[in-house]
Amino acid sequence: MIYLQLAVQAQVHPNKQNDIAINPLTGYLIISLPLIVLLAITGYRKCQAQIVRRRITKLEKLWRLNIPEKTS
């Protein structure tokens, strides 16, 4: 009996759509969160690459300074 009444009530308003209202802020967060994560990962990798480049140049300078000391 109860199931029959629910089915009849659902057919009373066939033009109504069952859309769920989403807060616009939630939509913006859903879109922007992956972008923010992607930008953070890219920025982190660039920063790490720059640190490695600085270390390499520092080691090259030390290597150039130590060459005359070893040859003489």
Rosetta blueprint (number, residue, H / E / L):
1 M L
2 I H
3 Y H
4 L H
5 Q H
6 L H
7 A H
8 V H
9 Q H
10 A H
11 Q L
12 V L
13 H L
14 P L
15 N L
16 K L
17 Q L
18 N L
19 D L
20 I L
21 A L
22 I L
23 N L
24 P H
25 L H
26 T H
27 G H
28 Y H
29 L H
30 I H
31 I H
32 S H
33 L H
34 P H
35 L H
36 I H
37 V H
38 L H
39 L H
40 A H
41 I H
42 T H
43 G H
44 Y H
45 R H
46 K H
47 C H
48 Q H
49 A H
50 Q H
51 I H
52 V H
53 R H
54 R H
55 R H
56 I H
57 T H
58 K H
59 L H
60 E H
61 K H
62 L H
63 W H
64 R H
65 L H
66 N H
67 I H
68 P H
69 E H
70 K H
71 T H
72 S L
